[in-house]
Amino acid sequence: MIPTRAWVRLNSGRRLNLFNPDHDSWTDADLAIGLSRTYRWGGHSIWDLPLSVAQHSLLVLALREQLHGAPLTRLQGLCELLHDAPEGLLGFDPISPVKPHLGFSFKRFDARLAAAISSRYGLPAWSVQDYAAHKRADRKAAASEAAHVAGWSWDEIRHTSQIDDCPVTDDPVPVAEDLVPWRPRTPQIVASVFIVKLRELLAPGPSTRSPGDLAEVIEREATLRRLASAFSRLPERVRRRCSRPPTGCVVRHLCLR
């Protein structure tokens, strides 16, 4: 018998019915955490960590604005940041050769999650022009990840994945502290950056930063991590005086207040 209901318990304690998702069934932090723990390339990487869908989403956002040659609109930025959001709620990013074998049922299942996300965040349908620009950024991100994260050769990228876009050399996602370009970030780091950028794009009113600008967000989170580390080394009697420690690297404190 095929089950008619499947739910997952999220980090917030909420339950998400994957077959009939409601747009209020998760928090922004649940989404960020899910994307930061869902891996691309089947979890394979030449680094010590696999690449998360959250980091891929930030890469696509930065590349899309870079290729656009001008700041994106807020909604364009949201569409780029959330283009793979269903994978974070599902916790599954099937590699490309597997997708055609998953069938219509999986596509319908994925579409329901995408519809709930669009409803929650007010995402418009892709225009023909924006979707073409998005796919170009997504393909270039995939080529770059294949070269710099999965360890593929250019010949493998071009003939196996049939991606004609050349990988970019410089990582469009800024690095901070002791991190190096293209190295996958830890789930804690990438989730905190993702949710701050999401909140920034959702905030009403004009913004002083372009949607694809990640530098300030990443530096801010790095500063908070340094403060949190310094705070943890203080004597306990000193720490007790503070009602709440700095928590740049801990998503639950930063995002759920």
N, C-alpha and C positions, 0 to 999 in steps of 0.2 A: 504494500500500500504506500502511495506517495504521500508524505506528510503535507498538511495544509498550513502548518505554522512552524516557523523556526525563529527563535529570538536569541539575542546575545545580551549578556549583562555587560554594560559599559563601565569605564573607570569611575564615572560619577554615581554609579548605582542604578542608573536608568536602564530600562529594557527596550531594546529596539527589535521590533518584529520585521525580519528581513523580507518576508513575503508581502507584508502590508505595512510599509514604513510610514510613520507619521512624522511630519517635519519638526515636531517638538520633542522627539524621542531621544535626542542627544544634545550635549552641550558643545560649545565651540572647542573646549578642551578635549572632549571625547574624540572629536574629529581630528584634531591636531595630533593627539597621542596615537590614534589608529593609523594615520598616514605615516607617522614617524617609525612605526613598528611593522609596516608592510613594505616588503622589499621588491625591488626590480631585479631583472636579470636572473630570476629564480634564486635570488639570494647569493649568487656567485660574485666574487670581487677579488681583485688583485691586492686589495687593502685588507686591513685587519677587521673591517666592518663592511657589511653589505650596504648598498645604496638604498635609501628609503624613498618611497613615493613622495613624502613631504619635501625632501631635498630636490627631487626631480621637478616638483611643482614650482619651487622657487626658481630653479634654473630656467624653466620654460617661461615664467613671468619675466625674468631679467632678459632673456634672449628675445622674447617677443617685442619688448620695448626697444631693445638695441637694434633689432632689424627694422623696426618701425621708423627709427630715426627721430622720434619726438615722443613726449610723454603720452602714455595711453590715457583714456578716460578711466574714471573709477570703476565703472561697470566692466570695461574691457579688462582691467586688471583683475577684478574678481573672477571673471570667466576663466582667465588663465590660471590663477591660483587654485581654483576649485575644479579644474577640468578633469582630474582623476579622483575627485572626492569620494565617489561610491566605493572605490577600492579601500579607503580607510575605514569605512563603516563595515565592509565585508571582511577586511583583513586578508585580501587575496588579489594579487596582480598576476594573472596568467601570462606566461611568456607567449610571444606572438604566434609561434607554430601551433600552440595548443588551442588558441581562441576559436579557429574555425570548427574544431571538433566538439565544442561545448554546446552547440545547438541553439535552437530558438528559445528554449525554456530559460537558458542562462541569459540570453539577450533581453528577454522580457523582465527577468529578475533584476538585471542591472539597470534597465530603463526605469523601473519603479523607484530604485534608490536615487537615480539621477533626477527624477521628477520631484522627489521629496526635498532634495538638496536645492534644486532651482526654486521651489516654493519657499523654503526657509530663508534663502539669501537673496531672493528677488533677482535671479539671473535671467536675462532675456535669452530668447532663442538666438543662435548664431546667425549673423547675416552671412551671405555668400562671401563677401570680402573678408570679414573678420575670421571666418572659419578657415579660409585658404591661408591667411596669415598665421593663424594658430597652428595649422598642420605643418607649415614650413618651420616654425619655431620648435614644434614637438619633434619633427624628424631630425633637425639639427641637434637638438638636445640628445636624442637617442644615439646619433652618430658619435657625438662627443663622449657620452657615457660609455659607449662600446669601446672607444679607443682608450679613454683615461681611467675607467673604472673596471670594466669587464676584461680589458686586455686584448681586445680584438685587433687584428691587423686591418689596414685600409682595404686590402683585397677581400677580407672576410666581411667587412662592413658593406662593401659595394655589391658583392656577389651573393653572399648568404642572406643578408638582411634586405638586399635590393634598395639600399638608401644611397642616393647619388649625392646628397649634401655632404660637403666636407666637414669633418669635426672642427670645432673652434679650438684654438691653442690656449687662449687665456680663459680661465674659469670666470664666467660672468657673475657668479655668486661670491661676494667679497669674503675674505677670510679674516679672522681675528686671532689674537693671542698666538699660540704655538701651532695652530692649524696650518695646513698646506693646501694649495689649490687642488681641487678634484677629489680630495680625500673625503670619504663619507663621514658625516658628522654623527655623533651619538644621538639616540632618540631624544634625550633630554634637551640637547642643544637645538636640534632642528625643530622640535615641537614648539619650543619657546619662541623661536624666530617666526615660525609659521603663524602662530596665533596672534602675535603682535602685529604682523603685517595684515592678517585677516581683520583684526579689530580696526586697524588704521583705514582699511578700504571700506569698512562698513560705517565708519563714523560720519555723521551728517556734517554738512558745511564744507567750505574749501579747505584744501590741504596745502601745506607748504612744500611737500615732497611729491615727486612724481610716483605713480603706482609701482613702477618697476625699480625704484631706488631701494636697495636693501642695505646699503652701507651703514646708515644711521641706526637702523634696527639692530643689526648684528653687533655694532660697537656698543650699543646700549646694553644688550644682553650679556656681552662679554664683561662689561663693567659690573653689572649686577652679580655675575658669577664670582668675580674677584672679591667683591664686597662680602658675598655669602661665605666664601672661603676664609676671608680674614675674620669674619664674625665667629665662625666655628672654632677658631683658635683662641678666642678670648676666654678668660677664666669664667667658670659657670656663674659666679656671683655677679659678674658684669653682664652676662647674657640675660640673666633674669630680669634686669632692669628694662629690657626692651620688650614691648608687647608683641612685636612681630619682627623676625629677622629678615634681612634682604634675601629674596628668593628668585633671582633671575634664572636659575637652572632648575627650579622645581615648578612645573607647570601648574600643579593643583593650587598652590598658593597665589601664584601670579594671575591666573586666569579665572578663578571661580569666585573671587571676592566681589 
